[in-house]
Every structure is written in structure tokens, then in C-alpha cells.
Amino acid sequence: MTRETSKHRHIAKAQPGSTVSESYKKLRTNIRFSVMGQAVNVILVASAVTGEGRTTTAINLAISYAQENKSVLLLDADLRRPAVAQAFFRTSRAGLSDILIGQGKLQDALQQTDIANLFVLPAGTVPANPSELLGSAAMLELLESLKSQFDVIIIDSPPASSFADAQIVGAMSDGVVLVARSGKVTKEAVRRTRLGLEHVGARILGAVLNNSSRGRVESSYANYYGYGGDYT
């Protein structure tokens, strides 16, 4: 990943006054008002397939919360093709998978970013059994510990149409944001992803639609957020 690409992934920081940055702030606000009176501290960002802007959305949503002076953790639960550490030019050394199998310690794996209030927990060593690790008692215990340390936890995950990981983590989260890229994924695939998440009791907060039209950098990022309607 080039530094230019990284800046685009960190657009909420690199261009804080841009229309795109404002869209992430609006996303943050909409999440808050979609569940008035209920705590939403653990948010899974999910997509049906790869290449829809899921990780970019997770990163910028985390930055947006950090800009509110909240302590934020960006947790990479994509134990198959992790990308969060690389996006921040951090090494993935010990991470989530290593902690879950008892081969790493949380205090060693947590990494502070150059963005105030924002920490990253990398995925760690790519394991042979990602779904089993994410569904373990150790994962539940770790999340409980992290909730006592951070105001907000944003979780990235693998594409939901290919693996059960997103459903597993979605059931542990307070809410799920679905990401879809126009022209990349079918409505049916998004519908199946939503139903799969709802089947395990995950709360769908809404959907981000990424516009795939060419010509402007901003067009690749979240420019629409829908609630409660037919966002599939």
C-alpha cells in the first residue's frame, strides 16, 4: 500500500473539512440517534464481498469517533486477510489471534496511532481456524476487557458471504454497519448478508453505500447512509 493510498483511507484525518469527512461524522451521528437510549460501544463493520470499502469505512469511522475525544479501539478481526495494521504503517507482530491462543498479551499487542485517542489491535498471526478463535470464550472475555478500557470499539471483519466470521463477531457486537459498493455487489448478496447477521441476533444499524463512479477520489467513499428502509 502506498502512502497516497493510506491518506485516502485516512481521509477523515487528511481532509477533515471535506464533504467525505463530513459524511463519516454524519454516519457517527446517525448511529447515535438510531438507537436513542441504548449503548452502542462495539460496532462491527461488515460487507458481503471484498473490495466494497469495508476497511476504509471502519478506519474513518474510528477516526471520526476519536475526533470526538473518545478513546477508540480499531480491532482487526479479519484473521484471513488483515489490513488495518498495514493501513497505519504498523507491524502486525502480536495481535488478536495470538492473544486468543495465549501466545500474546494485550498490552504488547495494542498500538497507539498518530491520531489522538485512537488505538489499533492488529489481527496478529494468520491462524488455521479463524472462525473457531473468534467464536471462543477467550474472544468474549477479551471484548469485555476492552469495553472497560475504551469508549468505542470498531471492528473490521472478512466478507460475510464467504465466511461465518462476521456473523460470529456481529452477535457479540452492539450493532452492525453494512457496507456496499455500487456496481460491486448485488442486492441479493447484501440481502443475504443482512439476513445472516439478523439470524444470529445481530442488530443492523444501517448501510453505507459507496459510489464506484470514477473521476474523483471522494466518490470511492461513503456518501450515503440509510436506516430502516430497503437498503439492499
URNOR-V189657 format. One record per backbone hydrogen bond with DSSP energy under -0.5 kcal/mol. CO is the residue of the C=O (numbers start at 1). NH is the residue of the N-H. If there is no record, write none. Layout:
# URNOR-V189657
co->{CO:CO}
nh->{NH:NH}
This chain:
# URNOR-V189657
co->{2:3:4:5:6:8:10:10:11:13:15:18:19:20:21:22:23:24:25:26:27:28:29:30:31:32:33:35:41:41:42:42:42:43:44:44:45:46:47:48:49:53:54:55:56:57:58:59:60:61:62:63:65:65:66:70:71:71:72:73:73:74:74:75:75:77:83:84:85:85:86:95:96:97:98:98:99:105:105:106:109:111:114:115:117:117:118:119:120:120:121:122:123:129:130:131:133:136:137:138:139:140:141:142:143:144:145:146:146:152:153:154:155:156:159:159:164:165:166:167:168:169:169:170:175:176:176:176:177:178:179:180:180:181:181:186:187:188:189:190:191:192:193:194:195:196:197:197:198:202:203:203:206:207:208:208:209:210:216:217:218:221:224:226:227:229}
nh->{6:7:8:9:10:11:13:14:15:16:18:22:23:24:25:26:27:28:29:30:31:32:33:34:35:35:36:38:43:153:44:174:175:155:46:177:157:179:160:161:52:57:58:59:60:61:62:63:64:65:66:67:68:70:69:72:151:152:119:75:154:76:121:77:156:79:87:88:88:90:89:99:100:101:103:104:102:108:109:110:122:120:116:118:72:119:113:74:111:122:76:96:97:133:134:135:136:140:141:142:143:144:145:146:147:148:148:149:150:73:43:75:45:77:162:163:168:169:170:171:172:172:173:173:44:178:205:206:46:208:48:182:210:184:185:190:191:192:193:194:195:196:197:198:199:200:200:202:201:204:176:205:178:226:180:210:223:182:219:220:221:211:209:207:229:231}
